[in-house]
Amino acid sequence: MRAIRQHEFGPAENLRHEEVPDPEPGPGQVRLAVSAAGVHLLDTAIRRGEPGGPFPLPELPVVPGREVAGVVTALGEGADAHWLGKRVVAHLGQAGGGYAEQAVANAGSLHELPDHVSDDAAVAMVGTGRTAVGVLRIARLTEDDVVLVTSAAGGLGALFVRAAQAVGARVVGAASTAKLDLVRELGADLAVDYTRPGWTDGVGAVTVVLDGVGGEAGRAALELLGVGGHVVLFGWSSGTPTRVETADLYRQGLTASVAVGPRLLKGTSLRELEQRSLELLAEQRLTPLTTTFPLRDAARAHTALETRATTGKVVLRP
């Protein structure tokens, strides 16, 4: 089969489209014919040799890829025969071999897909979507909120804009100039270019900030919060976290939540978040944006993601 393999850490060009042996499912596992594979920002960090949170870097060479959708073609010992021939989506873990024509997954990680759900959308929702569901549980948006979303045209940001709009909140979407029309199409009441000086002028006070960008943009967004406002932090794609000081909290009576790691999973599990995310997708209540690339162009997909040249979730198609 053909797969993307990485032999050393470094630039995107280290992702090579190669012929590799077909993977064999072990006990309790299945093999999938992959039709869509998700690309995560964490994949780019691992490729560069930067540890992804508490997890160690994978041994090289490695086939990257955390999320896949496809059809089950083979069963390992003990795997339920019910899965054979089923169309499914699964999260494979840190560097689970998803950038390939075939992949192996634990049978316990599979979710069967209804016919009307696309592979691309399923891949987006099993990973990025589960994070979005967890963040929204913490944010607890209502129709009385004015919500500012940073990176509003990204995989998570687009979902947040749609979710906030669906509950009747007023939505401010922050993105780069080229993506402002898309942010408006997603349902934002106001779209602002956060790459320009003074971008917060005219926005007014907001009640909730959903921030995965960090850095100067995240800090500027935080300073828009009115009395009793809530900032929900779930990452820092800019390279540095949003600066939040105790004085900020006291001055306006703000609250700050970190919606990753243990806080994201309080009272739930990753499996439950995946199930809820896929339910919302099947019910057409939360639909992701996707940008697709051929599998062979994984290096180009990584570069586009790192330079913010994509919208929504990035997906590879074998």
C-alpha positions as CSV (number, residue, x, y, z in Angstrom):
1,M,0.0,0.0,0.0
2,R,1.0,3.7,-0.3
3,A,1.4,5.7,2.9
4,I,3.1,8.8,4.2
5,R,6.2,8.0,6.2
6,Q,8.5,10.2,8.2
7,H,12.1,9.1,8.7
8,E,13.4,12.1,10.7
9,F,12.0,15.1,12.5
10,G,12.0,18.4,10.7
11,P,10.2,20.3,7.9
12,A,7.1,19.2,6.0
13,E,9.3,17.9,3.2
14,N,10.3,15.0,5.5
15,L,6.8,13.5,4.9
16,R,7.4,11.0,2.1
17,H,4.8,9.2,0.0
18,E,6.1,5.6,0.0
19,E,5.2,2.0,-0.6
20,V,5.0,0.1,2.7
21,P,3.7,-3.3,3.8
22,D,0.0,-3.6,4.5
23,P,-0.7,-3.4,8.3
24,E,-2.0,-6.5,10.0
25,P,-4.6,-6.2,12.7
26,G,-3.6,-7.7,16.1
27,P,-5.9,-9.1,18.8
28,G,-9.0,-7.0,19.2
29,Q,-8.1,-4.9,16.2
30,V,-9.5,-4.3,12.7
31,R,-8.0,-3.1,9.4
32,L,-9.6,-0.3,7.5
33,A,-9.5,0.7,3.8
34,V,-9.0,4.4,4.5
35,S,-11.1,6.9,2.6
36,A,-10.3,10.0,4.6
37,A,-7.6,10.8,7.2
38,G,-7.5,13.9,9.4
39,V,-4.6,16.3,9.7
40,H,-4.2,17.9,13.2
41,L,-2.1,20.8,14.2
42,L,-0.5,18.5,16.7
43,D,0.7,16.3,13.8
44,T,2.8,19.3,12.6
45,A,4.4,19.7,16.0
46,I,5.2,16.0,16.2
47,R,6.7,16.2,12.7
48,R,9.0,19.0,13.8
49,G,10.1,16.9,16.8
50,E,8.1,18.8,19.5
51,P,6.4,16.6,22.1
52,G,2.6,16.7,21.9
53,G,1.6,17.4,25.5
54,P,2.4,14.6,28.0
55,F,3.1,12.0,25.2
56,P,6.6,11.1,24.1
57,L,7.6,11.5,20.5
58,P,7.1,8.4,18.3
59,E,9.9,6.2,17.2
60,L,11.0,6.7,13.6
61,P,10.2,5.9,10.9
62,V,6.5,6.5,11.6
63,V,3.3,6.8,9.6
64,P,1.5,9.9,11.1
65,G,-2.3,10.3,11.4
66,R,-4.7,10.4,14.3
67,E,-8.2,10.1,12.7
68,V,-9.5,7.9,9.9
69,A,-12.7,6.9,8.2
70,G,-13.2,3.9,5.9
71,V,-14.5,0.4,5.5
72,V,-13.4,-2.5,7.8
73,T,-11.7,-5.1,5.5
74,A,-10.0,-7.5,8.0
75,L,-10.4,-8.6,11.6
76,G,-7.8,-9.5,14.2
77,E,-8.2,-12.3,16.7
78,G,-11.2,-11.6,19.0
79,A,-12.6,-8.7,17.1
80,D,-16.3,-8.8,16.6
81,A,-17.3,-10.1,13.2
82,H,-20.1,-7.5,13.2
83,W,-17.6,-4.9,12.0
84,L,-16.5,-6.6,8.8
85,G,-17.6,-4.5,5.8
86,K,-18.9,-1.7,8.0
87,R,-18.2,1.9,7.2
88,V,-16.7,3.5,10.3
89,V,-14.6,6.3,11.8
90,A,-12.0,6.0,14.5
91,H,-9.5,8.0,16.5
92,L,-6.1,6.2,16.4
93,G,-4.2,8.1,19.0
94,Q,-1.1,10.3,18.9
95,A,0.6,9.0,15.7
96,G,-1.5,6.1,14.8
97,G,-0.8,5.4,11.1
98,G,-3.7,7.2,9.5
99,Y,-1.9,8.8,6.6
100,A,-2.2,5.7,4.5
101,E,-4.4,3.7,2.2
102,Q,-4.9,1.2,5.0
103,A,-4.8,1.5,8.8
104,V,-5.3,-0.6,11.9
105,A,-7.6,0.5,14.7
106,N,-8.8,-1.0,18.0
107,A,-12.3,-2.4,17.6
108,G,-13.3,-0.5,20.7
109,S,-12.5,2.8,19.0
110,L,-14.8,2.4,16.1
111,H,-18.0,4.3,15.4
112,E,-20.3,3.1,12.7
113,L,-21.4,5.8,10.2
114,P,-24.8,6.4,8.8
115,D,-25.1,6.6,5.0
116,H,-25.8,10.4,4.9
117,V,-22.6,11.3,6.8
118,S,-19.5,11.9,4.7
119,D,-16.1,10.5,5.5
120,D,-14.5,13.9,5.5
121,A,-17.1,15.3,8.0
122,A,-16.8,12.2,10.2
123,V,-13.0,12.5,10.4
124,A,-13.3,16.1,11.4
125,M,-15.9,15.4,14.1
126,V,-14.2,12.3,15.7
127,G,-11.2,14.4,16.7
128,T,-11.7,18.1,16.3
129,G,-15.4,17.8,16.9
130,R,-15.0,15.9,20.2
131,T,-12.7,18.8,21.4
132,A,-15.4,21.3,20.3
133,V,-18.1,19.5,22.2
134,G,-15.9,19.5,25.4
135,V,-15.1,23.2,25.1
136,L,-18.7,24.1,24.5
137,R,-19.7,22.1,27.6
138,I,-17.4,24.3,29.6
139,A,-18.3,27.6,27.9
140,R,-22.1,27.0,28.5
141,L,-23.2,29.5,25.9
142,T,-26.6,31.1,26.0
143,E,-28.7,33.5,23.9
144,D,-27.6,36.3,26.2
145,D,-23.9,36.0,25.3
146,V,-21.7,38.0,23.0
147,V,-19.1,35.4,21.9
148,L,-15.7,36.2,20.4
149,V,-14.1,33.3,18.6
150,T,-10.4,33.6,17.6
151,S,-9.4,31.7,14.4
152,A,-13.0,31.6,13.5
153,A,-12.4,30.0,10.1
154,G,-10.3,27.1,11.5
155,G,-11.5,23.6,12.3
156,L,-12.6,24.4,15.9
157,G,-13.4,28.1,15.2
158,A,-15.9,27.3,12.5
159,L,-17.7,24.8,14.7
160,F,-17.8,27.4,17.6
161,V,-19.3,30.1,15.3
162,R,-22.0,27.8,14.2
163,A,-22.7,26.5,17.7
164,A,-22.9,30.0,19.2
165,Q,-25.2,31.2,16.4
166,A,-27.4,28.1,16.9
167,V,-28.1,29.0,20.6
168,G,-29.0,32.6,19.6
169,A,-25.8,34.3,20.9
170,R,-24.3,37.3,19.1
171,V,-21.0,36.1,17.5
172,V,-17.9,38.0,16.7
173,G,-15.5,36.0,14.5
174,A,-11.9,36.9,14.3
175,A,-9.9,35.7,11.3
176,S,-7.5,37.0,8.6
177,T,-8.7,39.3,5.8
178,A,-9.1,36.5,3.2
179,K,-11.4,34.5,5.4
180,L,-13.7,37.2,6.7
181,D,-16.4,36.5,4.1
182,L,-16.4,32.8,5.1
183,V,-16.7,33.8,8.7
184,R,-19.8,35.8,7.9
185,E,-21.2,32.9,5.9
186,L,-20.8,30.6,8.9
187,G,-23.2,32.9,10.8
188,A,-21.0,35.5,12.6
189,D,-22.7,38.8,13.2
190,L,-19.4,40.6,13.0
191,A,-16.2,39.5,11.3
192,V,-12.9,41.2,12.2
193,D,-9.4,40.9,10.9
194,Y,-7.2,40.2,13.9
195,T,-4.0,40.5,11.9
196,R,-4.5,44.3,11.7
197,P,-3.5,46.8,14.3
198,G,-6.5,48.1,16.3
199,W,-8.7,45.2,15.2
200,T,-10.7,45.4,18.5
201,D,-11.9,48.9,17.8
202,G,-15.6,48.9,17.4
203,V,-16.1,45.4,18.7
204,G,-17.4,46.5,22.1
205,A,-17.7,44.4,25.2
206,V,-18.1,40.6,24.9
207,T,-19.2,38.1,27.5
208,V,-17.3,35.0,26.3
209,V,-14.0,34.5,24.5
210,L,-13.2,31.1,22.9
211,D,-9.4,31.3,22.3
212,G,-7.2,28.8,20.7
213,V,-4.7,31.3,19.2
214,G,-3.1,32.9,22.2
215,G,-0.3,35.4,21.9
216,E,-1.2,39.1,21.2
217,A,-4.5,38.2,19.5
218,G,-5.6,36.2,22.5
219,R,-4.6,38.9,24.9
220,A,-6.5,41.6,22.9
221,A,-9.6,39.4,22.9
222,L,-9.4,38.9,26.6
223,E,-9.3,42.7,27.1
224,L,-12.7,43.0,25.4
225,L,-14.4,41.0,28.1
226,G,-16.9,43.0,30.2
227,V,-17.7,42.6,33.9
228,G,-18.2,38.9,34.7
229,G,-16.9,37.7,31.4
230,H,-15.5,34.3,30.8
231,V,-12.4,33.3,28.7
232,V,-12.1,29.7,27.6
233,L,-8.6,28.7,26.6
234,F,-7.9,25.6,24.5
235,G,-4.6,26.1,22.9
236,W,-2.1,28.6,21.4
237,S,-1.6,28.1,17.7
238,S,0.4,31.4,17.6
239,G,3.2,29.7,19.6
240,T,2.6,31.4,23.0
241,P,-0.4,31.1,25.4
242,T,-2.7,34.0,26.1
243,R,-1.4,36.0,29.1
244,V,-3.9,36.0,31.9
245,E,-3.0,37.6,35.2
246,T,-4.8,37.6,38.6
247,A,-5.3,41.3,38.3
248,D,-7.4,40.7,35.1
249,L,-9.7,38.5,37.0
250,Y,-10.1,40.9,39.9
251,R,-10.5,44.0,37.8
252,Q,-13.6,42.8,35.9
253,G,-14.6,39.8,37.9
254,L,-13.6,37.5,35.1
255,T,-13.4,33.8,35.1
256,A,-10.8,31.8,33.1
257,S,-11.1,28.1,32.1
258,V,-8.6,25.9,30.5
259,A,-10.5,23.5,28.3
260,V,-7.9,20.9,27.6
261,G,-6.5,17.9,29.5
262,P,-8.2,16.9,32.7
263,R,-10.6,19.8,32.7
264,L,-12.0,18.7,29.3
265,L,-12.7,15.2,30.6
266,K,-14.2,16.1,33.9
267,G,-17.4,14.2,34.2
268,T,-17.1,12.6,30.8
269,S,-14.6,10.6,28.6
270,L,-13.1,11.0,25.1
271,R,-15.4,8.2,23.9
272,E,-18.5,10.0,25.1
273,L,-17.3,13.3,23.5
274,E,-16.8,11.5,20.2
275,Q,-20.2,9.9,20.4
276,R,-21.9,13.2,21.1
277,S,-19.9,15.0,18.4
278,L,-20.9,12.3,15.8
279,E,-24.6,12.5,17.0
280,L,-24.6,16.2,16.4
281,L,-23.2,15.6,12.9
282,A,-25.7,12.9,12.0
283,E,-28.5,15.2,13.2
284,Q,-27.1,18.0,11.1
285,R,-26.9,20.2,14.1
286,L,-23.1,20.8,13.9
287,T,-21.4,20.5,10.5
288,P,-17.6,21.0,10.1
289,L,-15.8,22.8,7.3
290,T,-13.1,20.8,5.6
291,T,-10.2,21.4,3.2
292,T,-9.0,18.3,1.3
293,F,-5.7,17.3,-0.1
294,P,-4.6,14.0,-1.9
295,L,-2.7,11.7,0.4
296,R,0.5,12.1,-1.7
297,D,0.4,15.9,-0.9
298,A,0.6,15.5,2.9
299,A,3.6,17.8,3.0
300,R,1.7,20.5,1.2
301,A,-1.2,20.0,3.6
302,H,1.1,20.5,6.6
303,T,2.6,23.6,5.1
304,A,-0.8,25.1,4.4
305,L,-2.1,24.3,7.9
306,E,1.0,25.9,9.5
307,T,0.8,29.0,7.4
308,R,-3.0,29.4,8.1
309,A,-3.8,28.9,4.4
310,T,-6.6,26.4,5.1
311,T,-10.2,26.7,6.4
312,G,-11.8,24.2,8.6
313,K,-10.4,20.7,9.2
314,V,-7.7,19.5,6.9
315,V,-8.4,16.0,5.4
316,L,-6.2,13.7,3.3
317,R,-7.8,11.5,0.7
318,P,-5.9,8.3,-0.4
